[in-house]
Amino acid sequence: MTDSFLNRLSFNKKILFFVAGLAMFILSIYLTNHYYQVKFPVGFGSASACNINSFLTCDAATLSPLSNIAGVPISIFGIVMGAMVMLFYMIDNKRAEGSLFLLLLLNGIGCLILFIYSLVILGTLCPFCTLYYLASWTGLGMMFQNKADRDFDAKFFVTATISMVISGSVAYGFTNSKIENSTARSAQIVAMFKNLNNLGTPAKASPYRLASSTEDFKDAPIQMSVFSDFQCPACNALNLVLPTIEKKYEGKINIQYFFYPLDHNCNAGMTGPLHQLACEAAYLASCVGPQKFKSVHDAIFENQSNLTAEWISNKGKELGVTECMAKPETKQAVVDMITQANSFNVQSTPTQLINGVKIEGVRPLSDYTAIMDHLLKENKAKN
């Protein structure tokens, strides 16, 4: 009878195998928490160790259709996988080898599919997801490399399956409770909004409007200033929410756009490269003028995952603004907007000012409607 898988490993490799399982477990917990923070944010701040730059970001994956099954984050199943690897390490049951190998194989294939989807379709890479993939492939590779006749323990496999079903059911119930509590949440969001300081409106209004109901920006009941970056995935997510807001509050809202590229080529606050095409994209949008701005703004975001210097250059030629994009005055106009944003301590994108109150990150649509309905009620009461 052959030794068990773990007995065939050296001490260091045994530790590596356990660490791989532990990493899968911890990373999955983080990603599950990140999912709920993005989908159901509690405060108005926005910060995540998982968002490094426009390519290395968790938000694009979190906001993608493959991040969940019926609202259940797939990272939930990663928690179970990590737990099963650690359980196998502790019980060292040879009969469970075949079961764990099958689980790791299925998990590894899923990781490969998600990795390719992220790179090819999303054009980004989730750092913590990638670490999970590497930990998963490490465990699978070690079992494959030290293969021998493997028994299949139905109990171990069924335990893992039941654990996933239970975890998924709990997460499903938790997600639904979040959705069902939208009324209470709306009241909570409005209360938090009212308790925040009013920072006022940018001294110089932006000529670029995404929605316009009055000539003077300050005359609308709802005034929204957006500080955004064309290469920021969360900004793109906000861009998908704004049309619904524009339609719902048509004639009652002004939305002005301010360039805030996280790019050291025009943003002195950036110490190194991050979104390296963001300044050029801003120059392009700036040069087309207020009338064409919205259509170009939308076109850039639609092509965000495929944005290249060539695309920006070709778009500039198509619109006849190549010469304008190269002018020092164009860069200075973008820099002036960045300087204005700094007075509101803008540190991430998207950042919004809604009637003077700063909100960081992209919110669920229900949060925006709760705040804006409240502002309309306040405005009606005053008049």
C-alpha contacts under 8 A as a table, 3 or more apart, distances in Angstrom:
res1	aa1	res2	aa2	distance
2	T	148	A	7.61
2	T	149	D	7.78
3	D	7	N	5.89
3	D	8	R	6.35
3	D	94	K	7.76
4	S	7	N	5.27
4	S	8	R	6.49
4	S	92	D	7.27
4	S	93	N	7.19
4	S	94	K	4.82
4	S	97	E	7.85
5	F	8	R	5.28
5	F	9	L	6.87
5	F	94	K	6.87
5	F	97	E	7.05
5	F	143	M	7.25
5	F	146	N	6.90
5	F	147	K	7.69
6	L	9	L	5.27
6	L	14	K	6.36
6	L	89	Y	7.43
6	L	92	D	6.77
7	N	10	S	7.66
8	R	146	N	7.27
9	L	12	N	7.97
9	L	13	K	5.77
9	L	14	K	5.93
9	L	146	N	7.96
10	S	13	K	5.24
10	S	14	K	6.20
11	F	14	K	5.10
11	F	15	I	6.40
12	N	15	I	5.17
12	N	16	L	6.22
13	K	16	L	4.80
13	K	17	F	6.09
14	K	17	F	5.14
14	K	18	F	6.39
15	I	18	F	5.17
15	I	19	V	6.08
16	L	19	V	5.02
16	L	20	A	6.11
17	F	20	A	5.14
17	F	21	G	6.56
17	F	138	T	7.60
17	F	139	G	5.81
17	F	142	M	7.53
18	F	21	G	5.17
18	F	22	L	6.18
18	F	85	V	7.05
18	F	86	M	5.85
18	F	89	Y	6.45
19	V	22	L	4.88
19	V	23	A	5.91
20	A	23	A	5.12
20	A	24	M	6.22
20	A	82	G	7.83
20	A	135	A	4.82
20	A	136	S	6.83
20	A	138	T	6.74
20	A	139	G	6.14
21	G	24	M	5.08
21	G	25	F	6.23
21	G	81	M	7.60
21	G	82	G	4.43
21	G	83	A	6.76
21	G	84	M	7.77
21	G	85	V	5.07
21	G	86	M	5.57
21	G	135	A	7.13
21	G	136	S	7.61
21	G	139	G	7.36
22	L	25	F	5.04
22	L	26	I	6.17
22	L	82	G	5.99
22	L	83	A	7.43
22	L	86	M	6.73
23	A	26	I	5.21
23	A	27	L	5.82
23	A	82	G	7.28
23	A	132	Y	7.00
23	A	135	A	6.52
24	M	27	L	5.37
24	M	28	S	5.98
24	M	78	G	6.44
24	M	79	I	6.72
24	M	81	M	7.24
24	M	82	G	4.74
24	M	132	Y	5.37
24	M	135	A	6.14
24	M	136	S	6.80
25	F	28	S	5.35
25	F	29	I	6.39
25	F	78	G	6.56
25	F	79	I	4.61
25	F	80	V	7.25
25	F	81	M	7.23
25	F	82	G	4.30
25	F	83	A	6.14
26	I	29	I	5.17
26	I	30	Y	6.35
26	I	79	I	7.40
27	L	30	Y	5.08
27	L	31	L	6.15
27	L	128	F	6.45
27	L	129	C	7.58
27	L	131	L	7.68
27	L	132	Y	6.27
28	S	31	L	5.01
28	S	32	T	6.01
28	S	75	S	5.10
28	S	76	I	6.63
28	S	78	G	5.37
28	S	79	I	5.21
28	S	132	Y	7.41
29	I	32	T	5.14
29	I	33	N	6.22
29	I	75	S	7.32
29	I	76	I	7.41
29	I	79	I	6.33
30	Y	33	N	5.15
30	Y	34	H	6.09
31	L	34	H	4.87
31	L	35	Y	6.07
31	L	75	S	6.18
31	L	128	F	7.33
31	L	129	C	7.56
32	T	35	Y	5.09
32	T	36	Y	6.56
32	T	73	P	6.32
32	T	75	S	5.55
32	T	76	I	6.35
33	N	36	Y	5.35
33	N	37	Q	6.17
34	H	37	Q	4.97
34	H	38	V	6.14
34	H	62	T	7.94
35	Y	38	V	5.32
35	Y	39	K	6.07
35	Y	62	T	5.88
35	Y	73	P	6.84
36	Y	39	K	5.01
36	Y	40	F	5.36
36	Y	41	P	7.04
37	Q	40	F	5.34
37	Q	41	P	4.60
37	Q	42	V	7.15
38	V	41	P	5.58
38	V	59	D	7.55
38	V	62	T	7.48
38	V	363	R	7.88
39	K	363	R	7.91
39	K	364	P	6.76
40	F	178	K	7.46
40	F	363	R	7.97
40	F	364	P	7.02
41	P	44	F	7.61
41	P	363	R	7.07
41	P	364	P	8.00
43	G	192	M	7.77
44	F	358	K	7.80
44	F	359	I	5.10
44	F	360	E	5.64
44	F	361	G	7.50
45	G	359	I	6.64
45	G	360	E	5.03
45	G	361	G	6.96
46	S	348	S	7.60
46	S	360	E	5.27
46	S	361	G	5.25
47	A	51	N	7.99
48	S	51	N	5.64
49	A	52	I	6.96
50	C	56	L	7.77
50	C	57	T	5.93
50	C	58	C	5.51
50	C	126	C	7.31
50	C	127	P	6.25
50	C	128	F	6.47
51	N	54	S	7.86
51	N	56	L	6.32
51	N	57	T	4.16
51	N	58	C	5.71
51	N	59	D	7.01
51	N	127	P	7.93
52	I	55	F	7.84
52	I	56	L	5.43
52	I	57	T	5.77
53	N	56	L	5.18
53	N	57	T	6.04
53	N	274	L	5.48
53	N	275	H	6.71
54	S	57	T	6.16
54	S	124	T	7.17
54	S	231	Q	6.03
54	S	232	C	5.59
54	S	233	P	6.63
54	S	274	L	6.93
54	S	275	H	5.93
55	F	123	G	7.06
55	F	124	T	4.47
55	F	125	L	5.84
56	L	124	T	6.07
56	L	125	L	4.95
56	L	126	C	5.59
56	L	127	P	5.82
57	T	60	A	6.43
57	T	61	A	7.75
57	T	124	T	6.73
57	T	125	L	6.11
57	T	126	C	4.92
57	T	127	P	6.46
58	C	61	A	5.48
58	C	62	T	6.12
58	C	125	L	7.31
58	C	126	C	4.40
58	C	127	P	6.65
58	C	128	F	7.34
58	C	129	C	7.67
59	D	62	T	4.89
59	D	63	L	5.98
59	D	126	C	7.74
59	D	233	P	6.82
59	D	234	A	6.62
60	A	63	L	5.31
60	A	64	S	6.18
60	A	122	L	7.00
60	A	124	T	7.07
60	A	126	C	7.67
60	A	233	P	5.77
60	A	234	A	7.27
61	A	64	S	5.09
61	A	66	L	7.67
61	A	67	S	6.27
61	A	118	S	6.94
61	A	122	L	7.58
61	A	125	L	7.87
61	A	126	C	6.47
62	T	67	S	5.37
63	L	67	S	6.86
63	L	237	A	7.76
64	S	67	S	5.65
65	P	68	N	6.67
66	L	69	I	7.35
66	L	114	L	8.00
67	S	73	P	5.82
67	S	74	I	6.02
68	N	71	G	5.34
68	N	72	V	4.98
68	N	73	P	4.16
68	N	74	I	5.14
69	I	72	V	5.04
69	I	73	P	6.51
69	I	74	I	6.70
70	A	172	Y	7.49
71	G	172	Y	6.42
71	G	175	T	6.40
72	V	76	I	7.54
72	V	168	G	6.30
72	V	171	A	5.69
72	V	172	Y	5.37
72	V	175	T	7.08
73	P	76	I	5.86
73	P	171	A	7.69
74	I	77	F	5.68
74	I	78	G	7.11
75	S	78	G	4.85
75	S	79	I	6.59
76	I	79	I	5.31
76	I	80	V	6.91
76	I	164	M	7.71
76	I	167	S	6.68
76	I	168	G	6.77
76	I	171	A	7.74
77	F	80	V	5.15
77	F	81	M	6.28
77	F	164	M	5.80
77	F	167	S	7.50
77	F	168	G	7.51
78	G	81	M	4.91
78	G	82	G	6.14
79	I	82	G	5.29
79	I	83	A	6.21
80	V	83	A	4.98
80	V	84	M	6.13
80	V	160	A	6.99
80	V	163	S	6.70
80	V	164	M	6.29
81	M	84	M	5.14
81	M	85	V	6.39
81	M	103	L	7.71
81	M	104	L	7.71
81	M	107	N	7.95
81	M	160	A	7.65
82	G	85	V	5.25
82	G	86	M	6.42
83	A	86	M	5.18
83	A	87	L	6.02
84	M	87	L	4.89
84	M	88	F	6.05
84	M	100	L	7.61
84	M	160	A	6.82
85	V	88	F	5.19
85	V	89	Y	6.32
85	V	100	L	7.37
86	M	89	Y	4.99
86	M	90	M	6.34
87	L	90	M	5.15
87	L	91	I	6.22
88	F	91	I	5.31
88	F	92	D	5.51
88	F	93	N	6.79
88	F	96	A	7.35
88	F	100	L	7.77
89	Y	92	D	5.32
93	N	96	A	5.49
93	N	97	E	7.16
94	K	97	E	5.44
94	K	150	R	7.58
94	K	151	D	7.09
95	R	98	G	6.98
95	R	150	R	7.11
95	R	151	D	4.83
95	R	152	F	5.91
95	R	153	D	5.31
96	A	99	S	5.27
96	A	100	L	6.18
96	A	151	D	6.68
96	A	152	F	6.00
96	A	153	D	4.85
96	A	156	F	6.04
96	A	157	F	7.96
97	E	100	L	5.28
97	E	101	F	6.02
97	E	150	R	5.84
97	E	151	D	6.33
97	E	152	F	6.75
97	E	153	D	7.63
98	G	101	F	5.10
98	G	102	L	6.20
98	G	150	R	4.91
98	G	151	D	5.18
98	G	152	F	4.52
98	G	153	D	6.92
99	S	102	L	5.26
99	S	103	L	6.30
99	S	151	D	7.71
99	S	152	F	5.17
99	S	153	D	5.77
99	S	154	A	7.10
99	S	156	F	6.48
99	S	157	F	5.37
100	L	103	L	5.00
100	L	104	L	6.05
100	L	156	F	7.76
100	L	157	F	7.23
101	F	104	L	5.12
101	F	105	L	5.97
101	F	140	L	6.85
101	F	143	M	6.72
101	F	144	F	7.91
102	L	105	L	4.98
102	L	106	L	6.19
103	L	106	L	5.30
103	L	107	N	6.05
103	L	157	F	7.69
104	L	107	N	4.89
104	L	108	G	5.78
104	L	136	S	7.02
104	L	139	G	7.41
104	L	140	L	5.60
105	L	108	G	4.98
105	L	109	I	6.21
105	L	140	L	6.48
106	L	109	I	5.23
106	L	110	G	6.26
107	N	110	G	5.06
107	N	111	C	6.17
107	N	136	S	7.36
108	G	111	C	4.98
108	G	112	L	6.25
108	G	133	Y	7.29
108	G	136	S	6.18
108	G	137	W	5.96
108	G	140	L	7.15
109	I	112	L	5.08
109	I	113	I	6.32
110	G	113	I	5.15
110	G	114	L	6.25
111	C	114	L	5.14
111	C	115	F	5.98
111	C	133	Y	5.60
111	C	136	S	7.96
112	L	115	F	5.00
112	L	116	I	6.21
112	L	133	Y	7.65
113	I	116	I	5.31
113	I	117	Y	6.09
114	L	117	Y	4.94
114	L	118	S	5.99
115	F	118	S	5.21
115	F	119	L	6.34
115	F	125	L	7.71
115	F	130	T	7.38
115	F	133	Y	7.93
116	I	119	L	5.21
116	I	120	V	5.82
116	I	121	I	7.80
117	Y	120	V	5.35
117	Y	121	I	5.19
117	Y	122	L	6.66
118	S	121	I	5.76
118	S	122	L	4.86
118	S	123	G	6.08
118	S	124	T	5.71
118	S	125	L	5.86
118	S	126	C	7.69
119	L	122	L	5.90
119	L	123	G	4.68
119	L	124	T	5.44
119	L	125	L	6.17
120	V	123	G	5.51
121	I	305	S	7.81
122	L	305	S	6.10
123	G	305	S	5.06
123	G	306	N	7.16
124	T	305	S	7.66
125	L	129	C	7.99
125	L	130	T	7.22
126	C	129	C	5.19
126	C	130	T	6.02
127	P	130	T	5.13
127	P	131	L	6.35
128	F	131	L	4.98
128	F	132	Y	6.27
129	C	132	Y	5.01
129	C	133	Y	6.27
130	T	133	Y	4.93
130	T	134	L	6.22
131	L	134	L	5.08
131	L	135	A	6.19
132	Y	135	A	5.10
132	Y	136	S	6.08
133	Y	136	S	5.05
133	Y	137	W	6.07
134	L	137	W	5.13
134	L	138	T	5.99
135	A	138	T	5.04
135	A	139	G	6.41
136	S	139	G	5.34
136	S	140	L	6.23
137	W	140	L	4.96
137	W	141	G	5.73
138	T	141	G	5.09
138	T	142	M	6.16
139	G	142	M	5.27
139	G	143	M	6.40
140	L	143	M	5.25
140	L	144	F	6.11
141	G	144	F	5.02
141	G	145	Q	5.91
142	M	145	Q	5.15
142	M	146	N	6.18
143	M	146	N	5.25
143	M	147	K	5.96
144	F	147	K	5.09
147	K	150	R	7.73
153	D	156	F	5.50
153	D	157	F	6.53
154	A	157	F	5.12
154	A	158	V	5.92
155	K	158	V	5.09
155	K	159	T	5.93
156	F	159	T	5.07
156	F	160	A	6.36
157	F	160	A	5.21
157	F	161	T	6.23
158	V	161	T	4.92
158	V	162	I	5.95
159	T	162	I	5.23
159	T	163	S	6.03
160	A	163	S	5.06
160	A	164	M	6.23
161	T	164	M	5.16
161	T	165	V	6.26
162	I	165	V	5.01
162	I	166	I	6.06
163	S	166	I	5.17
163	S	167	S	5.96
164	M	167	S	5.06
164	M	168	G	5.86
165	V	168	G	5.09
165	V	169	S	6.02
166	I	169	S	5.05
166	I	170	V	6.16
167	S	170	V	5.18
167	S	171	A	6.15
168	G	171	A	5.07
168	G	172	Y	5.96
169	S	172	Y	4.95
169	S	173	G	6.16
170	V	173	G	5.16
170	V	174	F	6.12
171	A	174	F	4.91
171	A	175	T	6.03
172	Y	175	T	5.15
172	Y	176	N	6.19
173	G	176	N	5.14
173	G	177	S	6.09
174	F	177	S	5.10
174	F	178	K	6.34
175	T	178	K	5.12
175	T	179	I	6.43
176	N	179	I	4.98
176	N	180	E	5.98
177	S	180	E	5.01
177	S	181	N	5.99
178	K	181	N	5.33
178	K	182	S	6.86
179	I	182	S	5.51
180	E	183	T	7.61
181	N	184	A	5.43
181	N	185	R	5.94
182	S	185	R	4.76
182	S	186	S	5.90
182	S	366	S	7.64
183	T	186	S	5.12
183	T	187	A	6.61
184	A	187	A	5.28
184	A	188	Q	6.31
185	R	188	Q	4.88
185	R	189	I	6.02
186	S	189	I	5.07
186	S	190	V	6.19
186	S	366	S	7.36
186	S	367	D	6.46
186	S	370	A	5.39
186	S	371	I	7.89
187	A	190	V	5.20
187	A	191	A	6.14
187	A	370	A	7.65
188	Q	191	A	5.07
188	Q	192	M	6.22
189	I	192	M	5.18
189	I	193	F	6.08
189	I	367	D	6.56
189	I	370	A	7.22
189	I	371	I	7.17
190	V	193	F	4.94
190	V	194	K	6.13
190	V	370	A	6.59
190	V	371	I	5.61
190	V	374	H	7.13
191	A	194	K	5.21
191	A	195	N	6.34
192	M	195	N	5.16
192	M	196	L	6.53
193	F	196	L	5.49
193	F	357	V	7.26
193	F	371	I	7.31
194	K	197	N	7.99
196	L	357	V	6.57
197	N	357	V	6.31
198	N	355	N	7.61
198	N	356	G	4.84
198	N	357	V	4.87
198	N	358	K	7.70
199	L	344	F	7.20
199	L	356	G	4.95
199	L	357	V	5.99
199	L	358	K	7.25
200	G	355	N	7.23
200	G	356	G	4.28
200	G	357	V	7.41
201	T	225	S	7.98
201	T	353	L	7.58
201	T	355	N	7.31
201	T	356	G	5.53
202	P	205	A	6.17
202	P	340	Q	6.85
202	P	341	A	7.85
203	A	340	Q	7.85
205	A	217	F	7.15
205	A	256	Q	7.65
206	S	209	R	7.30
206	S	256	Q	5.93
206	S	257	Y	6.39
206	S	258	F	6.40
207	P	256	Q	7.48
207	P	290	P	5.98
208	Y	256	Q	5.76
208	Y	257	Y	5.54
208	Y	258	F	7.56
208	Y	289	G	7.72
208	Y	290	P	5.11
208	Y	293	F	6.49
208	Y	294	K	7.76
209	R	212	S	6.25
209	R	254	N	7.34
209	R	255	I	5.68
209	R	256	Q	4.40
209	R	257	Y	5.97
209	R	290	P	7.08
209	R	293	F	7.79
209	R	294	K	7.23
210	L	254	N	7.64
210	L	255	I	5.31
210	L	256	Q	5.97
210	L	257	Y	6.85
210	L	294	K	5.95
211	A	246	E	6.16
211	A	250	E	7.92
211	A	253	I	6.74
211	A	254	N	5.18
211	A	255	I	4.89
211	A	256	Q	7.20
212	S	215	E	7.37
212	S	217	F	7.93
212	S	251	G	7.40
212	S	253	I	6.51
212	S	254	N	4.62
212	S	255	I	6.52
213	S	220	A	6.61
213	S	250	E	7.07
213	S	251	G	4.61
213	S	252	K	5.97
213	S	253	I	5.85
213	S	254	N	5.79
214	T	217	F	6.33
214	T	219	D	6.21
214	T	220	A	6.06
214	T	251	G	7.80
214	T	254	N	7.11
215	E	219	D	7.76
216	D	219	D	5.55
216	D	220	A	7.80
217	F	220	A	6.39
217	F	223	Q	6.96
217	F	254	N	6.15
218	K	221	P	7.95
218	K	223	Q	6.65
220	A	223	Q	6.11
220	A	252	K	5.69
220	A	253	I	5.54
220	A	254	N	6.09
221	P	252	K	5.73
221	P	253	I	6.33
221	P	375	L	7.04
221	P	376	L	6.37
221	P	379	N	6.34
222	I	252	K	6.15
222	I	253	I	4.59
222	I	254	N	6.38
222	I	354	I	7.17
222	I	355	N	6.35
222	I	372	M	6.73
222	I	375	L	6.74
222	I	376	L	7.30
223	Q	253	I	5.87
223	Q	254	N	5.08
223	Q	255	I	6.19
223	Q	353	L	7.80
223	Q	354	I	5.69
223	Q	355	N	5.06
223	Q	356	G	7.98
224	M	253	I	7.50
224	M	254	N	6.13
224	M	255	I	4.68
224	M	256	Q	6.40
224	M	352	Q	6.68
224	M	353	L	5.56
224	M	354	I	4.54
224	M	355	N	6.35
225	S	255	I	5.75
225	S	256	Q	4.94
225	S	257	Y	6.03
225	S	258	F	7.20
225	S	352	Q	5.47
225	S	353	L	5.01
225	S	354	I	6.59
226	V	255	I	7.22
226	V	256	Q	6.20
226	V	257	Y	4.95
226	V	258	F	5.89
226	V	350	P	6.87
226	V	351	T	6.08
226	V	352	Q	4.60
226	V	353	L	6.67
227	F	257	Y	6.29
227	F	258	F	4.80
227	F	259	F	5.92
227	F	260	Y	5.58
227	F	341	A	7.24
227	F	346	V	7.92
227	F	349	T	6.54
227	F	350	P	5.69
227	F	351	T	5.21
227	F	352	Q	6.09
228	S	232	C	7.68
228	S	235	C	6.12
228	S	257	Y	7.35
228	S	258	F	6.42
228	S	259	F	5.64
228	S	260	Y	5.18
228	S	261	P	6.91
228	S	349	T	5.40
228	S	350	P	4.89
228	S	351	T	6.85
229	D	232	C	5.39
229	D	235	C	6.54
229	D	259	F	6.45
229	D	260	Y	5.45
229	D	261	P	4.69
229	D	262	L	6.61
229	D	278	A	6.23
229	D	282	A	8.00
229	D	349	T	6.44
229	D	350	P	7.16
230	F	235	C	7.09
230	F	236	N	7.47
230	F	261	P	7.23
230	F	278	A	5.69
230	F	281	A	6.65
230	F	282	A	7.36
230	F	300	I	6.85
230	F	301	F	6.29
230	F	304	Q	7.15
231	Q	235	C	7.78
231	Q	236	N	7.95
231	Q	275	H	6.06
231	Q	277	L	7.29
231	Q	278	A	5.82
231	Q	301	F	7.77
231	Q	304	Q	6.17
232	C	235	C	5.17
232	C	236	N	6.52
232	C	275	H	7.68
232	C	349	T	6.91
232	C	350	P	7.80
233	P	236	N	5.05
233	P	237	A	6.36
234	A	237	A	4.86
234	A	238	L	6.25
234	A	349	T	7.28
234	A	350	P	6.66
234	A	361	G	6.88
234	A	362	V	6.22
235	C	238	L	4.98
235	C	239	N	6.15
235	C	349	T	6.46
235	C	350	P	5.18
235	C	361	G	7.93
235	C	362	V	7.16
236	N	239	N	4.85
236	N	240	L	6.51
236	N	301	F	5.93
236	N	304	Q	7.88
237	A	240	L	5.24
237	A	241	V	6.77
237	A	362	V	6.92
238	L	241	V	5.10
238	L	242	L	6.25
238	L	350	P	7.60
238	L	362	V	5.44
238	L	363	R	7.68
239	N	242	L	5.31
239	N	243	P	7.39
239	N	298	D	7.89
239	N	301	F	7.71
240	L	243	P	6.61
241	V	244	T	5.81
241	V	245	I	6.71
241	V	365	L	6.46
242	L	245	I	4.97
242	L	246	E	6.01
243	P	246	E	4.97
243	P	247	K	6.16
244	T	247	K	5.19
244	T	248	K	6.08
245	I	248	K	5.17
245	I	249	Y	6.04
245	I	365	L	7.98
245	I	368	Y	7.87
245	I	369	T	7.55
246	E	249	Y	5.49
246	E	250	E	5.54
246	E	253	I	7.20
247	K	250	E	5.13
249	Y	252	K	5.34
249	Y	253	I	5.89
250	E	253	I	6.29
258	F	337	M	6.10
258	F	338	I	7.83
258	F	341	A	7.98
259	F	282	A	6.38
259	F	334	V	6.18
259	F	337	M	6.10
259	F	338	I	6.64
260	Y	267	N	7.72
260	Y	334	V	7.78
260	Y	337	M	7.09
260	Y	338	I	5.42
260	Y	341	A	7.45
260	Y	349	T	7.57
261	P	266	C	7.48
261	P	267	N	6.61
261	P	275	H	7.28
261	P	278	A	5.13
261	P	279	C	5.68
261	P	282	A	7.35
261	P	338	I	7.91
262	L	267	N	6.62
262	L	270	M	6.60
262	L	274	L	6.22
262	L	275	H	5.61
262	L	276	Q	7.99
262	L	278	A	6.78
263	D	266	C	6.22
263	D	267	N	5.68
263	D	270	M	6.30
263	D	272	G	7.70
263	D	273	P	5.97
263	D	274	L	5.66
263	D	275	H	5.11
263	D	276	Q	5.51
263	D	277	L	7.38
263	D	278	A	6.01
263	D	279	C	6.23
264	H	267	N	4.88
264	H	268	A	5.97
264	H	269	G	7.23
264	H	270	M	4.83
264	H	271	T	6.45
264	H	272	G	5.87
264	H	273	P	5.75
264	H	274	L	7.48
264	H	276	Q	7.68
265	N	268	A	7.71
265	N	276	Q	7.57
265	N	279	C	6.55
266	C	279	C	6.04
266	C	331	K	6.95
266	C	334	V	7.52
266	C	335	V	6.25
267	N	270	M	5.77
267	N	335	V	6.66
267	N	338	I	6.84
268	A	271	T	7.35
270	M	273	P	7.36
273	P	276	Q	5.98
275	H	278	A	5.47
276	Q	279	C	7.27
277	L	280	E	5.38
277	L	281	A	6.14
277	L	307	L	7.93
277	L	308	T	7.25
277	L	309	A	6.74
278	A	281	A	5.10
278	A	282	A	6.15
279	C	282	A	4.98
279	C	283	Y	6.23
280	E	283	Y	5.02
280	E	284	L	6.28
280	E	309	A	7.88
280	E	312	I	7.28
280	E	325	M	7.66
281	A	284	L	5.11
281	A	285	A	6.32
281	A	300	I	7.50
281	A	312	I	6.48
282	A	285	A	5.16
282	A	286	S	5.90
282	A	334	V	7.13
283	Y	286	S	5.00
283	Y	287	C	6.09
283	Y	325	M	5.29
283	Y	330	T	6.26
283	Y	331	K	6.67
283	Y	334	V	7.30
284	L	287	C	5.37
284	L	288	V	6.72
284	L	312	I	7.16
284	L	315	K	7.99
284	L	316	G	6.25
284	L	321	V	7.25
284	L	325	M	5.98
285	A	288	V	5.67
285	A	289	G	7.40
285	A	293	F	5.89
285	A	296	V	6.12
285	A	297	H	6.35
286	S	289	G	6.02
286	S	293	F	7.28
286	S	330	T	7.23
286	S	334	V	7.81
287	C	321	V	6.11
287	C	324	C	6.06
287	C	325	M	6.37
287	C	330	T	7.27
288	V	291	Q	7.66
288	V	292	K	5.79
288	V	293	F	6.02
288	V	296	V	7.82
288	V	319	L	7.31
288	V	321	V	6.76
289	G	292	K	5.88
289	G	293	F	5.78
290	P	293	F	5.03
290	P	294	K	7.68
291	Q	294	K	7.40
292	K	295	S	5.71
292	K	296	V	6.41
293	F	296	V	5.27
293	F	297	H	5.85
294	K	297	H	4.93
294	K	298	D	6.12
295	S	298	D	5.18
295	S	299	A	6.15
296	V	299	A	4.91
296	V	300	I	6.14
297	H	300	I	5.40
297	H	301	F	6.47
298	D	301	F	5.24
298	D	302	E	6.06
299	A	302	E	5.04
299	A	303	N	6.33
300	I	303	N	5.25
300	I	304	Q	5.96
300	I	307	L	7.53
301	F	304	Q	4.80
302	E	305	S	7.94
303	N	306	N	5.34
303	N	307	L	5.68
304	Q	307	L	4.97
307	L	311	W	6.28
307	L	312	I	7.43
308	T	311	W	5.13
308	T	312	I	6.46
309	A	312	I	5.21
309	A	313	S	6.08
310	E	313	S	5.00
310	E	314	N	6.00
311	W	314	N	5.18
311	W	315	K	6.07
312	I	315	K	5.10
312	I	316	G	6.09
313	S	316	G	5.04
313	S	317	K	6.31
313	S	322	T	7.22
314	N	317	K	5.08
314	N	318	E	6.11
315	K	318	E	4.96
315	K	319	L	6.19
316	G	319	L	5.22
316	G	320	G	5.89
316	G	321	V	5.13
316	G	322	T	5.01
316	G	325	M	7.77
317	K	320	G	4.89
317	K	321	V	6.28
317	K	322	T	5.59
318	E	321	V	7.97
320	G	323	E	7.84
321	V	324	C	5.12
321	V	325	M	6.20
322	T	325	M	5.23
322	T	326	A	6.75
323	E	326	A	5.46
323	E	327	K	6.74
324	C	327	K	5.32
324	C	330	T	6.82
325	M	330	T	6.28
325	M	331	K	7.89
326	A	330	T	7.27
326	A	331	K	8.00
327	K	330	T	5.43
327	K	331	K	6.97
328	P	331	K	5.26
328	P	332	Q	6.16
329	E	332	Q	4.95
329	E	333	A	6.16
330	T	333	A	5.18
330	T	334	V	6.59
331	K	334	V	5.21
331	K	335	V	6.16
332	Q	335	V	4.84
332	Q	336	D	5.99
333	A	336	D	5.11
333	A	337	M	6.53
334	V	337	M	5.19
334	V	338	I	6.41
335	V	338	I	4.97
335	V	339	T	6.16
336	D	339	T	5.03
336	D	340	Q	6.21
337	M	340	Q	5.02
337	M	341	A	6.21
338	I	341	A	5.00
338	I	342	N	6.29
339	T	342	N	5.10
339	T	343	S	6.91
340	Q	343	S	5.51
340	Q	344	F	7.48
341	A	344	F	5.43
341	A	345	N	6.69
341	A	346	V	5.72
342	N	345	N	4.77
342	N	346	V	5.52
342	N	347	Q	7.97
343	S	346	V	7.63
346	V	349	T	7.82
346	V	351	T	6.64
348	S	351	T	6.47
348	S	360	E	7.20
348	S	361	G	7.63
349	T	360	E	7.11
349	T	361	G	6.34
350	P	360	E	6.26
350	P	361	G	5.18
350	P	362	V	6.62
351	T	358	K	7.00
351	T	359	I	5.79
351	T	360	E	4.44
351	T	361	G	5.90
352	Q	357	V	7.90
352	Q	358	K	5.67
352	Q	359	I	5.13
352	Q	360	E	6.31
352	Q	361	G	7.97
353	L	356	G	5.11
353	L	357	V	5.09
353	L	358	K	4.53
353	L	359	I	6.22
354	I	357	V	5.17
354	I	358	K	6.59
354	I	359	I	7.50
363	R	367	D	6.23
363	R	368	Y	6.95
364	P	367	D	5.48
364	P	368	Y	6.99
365	L	368	Y	5.29
365	L	369	T	6.32
366	S	369	T	5.14
366	S	370	A	6.03
367	D	370	A	5.15
367	D	371	I	6.31
368	Y	371	I	5.23
368	Y	372	M	6.03
369	T	372	M	5.04
369	T	373	D	5.74
370	A	373	D	5.34
370	A	374	H	6.22
371	I	374	H	5.14
371	I	375	L	6.31
372	M	375	L	4.92
372	M	376	L	6.23
373	D	376	L	5.14
373	D	377	K	6.28
374	H	377	K	5.13
374	H	378	E	6.23
375	L	378	E	5.04
375	L	379	N	6.10
376	L	379	N	4.99
376	L	380	K	6.07
377	K	380	K	5.08
377	K	381	A	6.15
378	E	381	A	5.13
378	E	382	K	6.33
379	N	382	K	5.20
379	N	383	N	6.38
380	K	383	N	5.18
